[in-house]
């Protein structure tokens, strides 16, 4: 059994630095410090946060981090407690690498932090995690914000899995997620490259990617009654715009906004425009 399996689910972590490195090899360390986020450990959970007030929780997708939402998070933290949990994408036992299992972890995270209510933002696979969570825990959720979410489509396996030792190839594959290839910083790309040199991380990535195909929610979204804000890039090649429209049709209480000249991560590529949409949504649902 690996040290990852030994640590997961433990309330007393024997080596906190090692725990964080194993839990979150991709976490935007420099970015979080630049924007003055504080790294925390509570029980078997590691996360970063900034601000006080009602909670807003961001769940990034596979290989995502605070890079994807730093500007928005810093601004929202002026009024809210903005939290980014390090989801166990890279240290779950292989047999548990499924999107519903991430939802179970999120449930534990919310309960262990004693959060009674929150608005949740999910990007890509993080959005799919939130949808599975919403199907089991309605009372905590005041609103859902989904950006290029999984749940109705497969997150395709990136080419970098198979040429992961070629930095230029991984860089290009990362840039292709965005409309503007200049958006991902060198630090962001380097973190992804360094992480996928670990074959165990690659194996877990493949399993989670397969779960996006297996654990889809077409027949269940009608059960999610909470208000939902859908934000989609018009040039999203990972979860194309028609997937956003399908979410709009299947979720009973959703509004959909497209952003032009935008790929799979609108929170990072167009933070000012996305922040306006989020702020209006929070006001609409009286989450102040």
Long-range contacts (C-beta under 8 A, 24 or more apart in sequence): 2-200, 4-90, 4-91, 4-92, 4-93, 4-200, 5-91, 5-93, 7-44, 7-91, 8-44, 8-88, 8-91, 8-92, 8-93, 9-44, 10-44, 11-43, 11-44, 13-41, 13-44, 16-41, 19-46, 20-46, 20-86, 22-90, 22-91, 23-86, 23-88, 23-90, 23-91, 24-65, 24-86, 24-90, 25-90, 25-191, 25-194, 25-195, 25-198, 25-201, 26-63, 26-64, 26-65, 26-90, 26-191, 26-192, 26-195, 27-65, 27-66, 27-86, 27-191, 28-65, 28-66, 28-67, 28-70, 28-187, 28-188, 28-191, 29-191, 30-187, 31-65, 31-66, 31-67, 31-70, 31-185, 31-187, 31-188, 32-66, 32-70, 34-70, 35-66, 35-70, 35-71, 35-73, 35-74, 36-74, 37-66, 37-73, 37-84, 42-112, 42-113, 43-112, 45-85, 45-86, 45-108, 45-109, 45-112, 45-113, 46-85, 46-86, 47-83, 47-84, 47-85, 47-86, 47-109, 48-83, 48-84, 48-86, 49-81, 49-82, 49-83, 49-84, 50-74, 50-77, 50-81, 50-82, 51-76, 51-77, 51-78, 51-79, 51-80, 51-81, 51-82, 52-80, 52-81, 53-79, 53-80, 53-81, 54-80, 54-81, 54-117, 54-118, 54-119, 54-287, 54-288, 55-80, 55-81, 55-83, 55-115, 55-117, 55-118, 55-119, 56-80, 56-81, 56-82, 56-83, 56-118, 56-119, 56-120, 56-121, 57-83, 57-84, 57-85, 57-110, 57-115, 57-118, 57-119, 57-120, 57-121, 58-82, 58-83, 58-84, 58-120, 58-121, 58-122, 58-123, 58-126, 59-84, 59-85, 59-87, 59-106, 59-120, 59-121, 59-122, 59-123, 59-126, 59-127, 59-129, 59-130, 60-84, 60-87, 60-123, 60-124, 60-126, 61-123, 61-124, 61-125, 61-126, 61-127, 61-148, 61-150, 61-155, 62-89, 62-124, 62-125, 62-155, 62-205, 62-208, 62-209, 63-192, 63-195, 63-196, 63-205, 64-123, 64-124, 64-125, 64-126, 64-265, 65-188, 65-191, 67-184, 67-185, 67-187, 67-188, 67-268, 68-123, 68-265, 68-267, 68-268, 69-121, 69-123, 69-267, 69-268, 69-271, 71-271, 71-272, 71-275, 72-267, 72-271, 72-274, 72-275, 72-278, 75-275, 76-275, 76-278, 79-288, 83-113, 85-109, 87-126, 87-129, 89-125, 89-204, 89-205, 89-208, 90-195, 90-200, 90-201, 90-204, 92-204, 94-203, 94-204, 94-207, 97-204, 97-207, 97-208, 97-211, 98-207, 98-208, 98-211, 98-214, 98-215, 99-125, 99-128, 99-129, 99-132, 99-150, 99-208, 99-211, 99-212, 99-215, 100-132, 100-211, 100-215, 102-129, 102-132, 102-208, 103-129, 103-130, 103-132, 103-133, 103-135, 103-136, 106-130, 106-133, 107-133, 107-136, 107-137, 110-137, 110-140, 115-140, 116-140, 117-141, 117-142, 118-142, 119-143, 119-144, 119-145, 119-282, 119-285, 119-287, 120-144, 120-145, 121-145, 121-146, 121-147, 121-267, 121-278, 122-146, 122-147, 122-149, 123-147, 123-148, 123-149, 123-265, 123-267, 124-148, 124-149, 124-150, 124-155, 124-238, 124-239, 124-264, 124-265, 125-150, 125-155, 125-208, 125-212, 127-151, 128-212, 128-215, 128-217, 131-217, 131-221, 131-224, 132-215, 132-217, 134-224, 134-226, 135-217, 135-220, 135-223, 135-224, 138-224, 138-225, 138-226, 141-226, 142-226, 142-285, 142-287, 143-226, 143-227, 143-228, 143-229, 143-281, 143-282, 143-285, 143-287, 144-224, 144-226, 144-227, 144-228, 144-229, 145-228, 145-229, 145-231, 145-278, 145-281, 146-228, 146-229, 146-230, 146-231, 146-247, 147-230, 147-231, 147-232, 147-265, 147-266, 147-267, 147-274, 148-231, 148-232, 148-233, 148-236, 148-238, 148-239, 148-244, 148-264, 148-265, 148-266, 149-230, 149-239, 149-243, 149-247, 150-212, 150-239, 151-212, 151-216, 151-217, 151-221, 151-247, 152-216, 152-217, 152-218, 152-221, 152-243, 152-246, 152-247, 152-250, 153-212, 153-216, 153-239, 153-240, 153-243, 154-209, 154-212, 154-213, 155-209, 155-212, 155-238, 155-239, 156-209, 156-238, 157-206, 157-209, 160-192, 160-196, 161-196, 161-202, 161-205, 161-206, 164-193, 164-196, 164-197, 164-202, 165-197, 167-193, 170-196, 176-237, 177-237, 177-238, 177-263, 177-264, 177-265, 178-263, 178-264, 178-265, 178-268, 178-269, 179-233, 179-235, 179-261, 179-262, 179-263, 179-269, 180-261, 180-263, 180-269, 183-265, 183-268, 183-269, 218-250, 221-247, 221-250, 221-251, 222-250, 222-251, 222-252, 224-251, 224-252, 225-252, 225-253, 226-253, 227-253, 227-254, 227-281, 227-284, 227-285, 228-253, 228-254, 228-255, 229-254, 229-255, 229-257, 229-277, 229-278, 229-281, 230-254, 230-255, 230-256, 230-257, 231-257, 231-259, 231-266, 231-267, 231-274, 231-277, 232-256, 232-257, 232-258, 232-259, 232-266, 233-258, 233-259, 233-262, 233-263, 233-264, 233-265, 233-266, 233-269, 234-258, 234-259, 234-260, 234-261, 234-262, 235-260, 235-261, 235-262, 235-263, 236-262, 236-263, 236-264, 237-263, 237-264, 238-263, 238-264, 239-264, 255-281
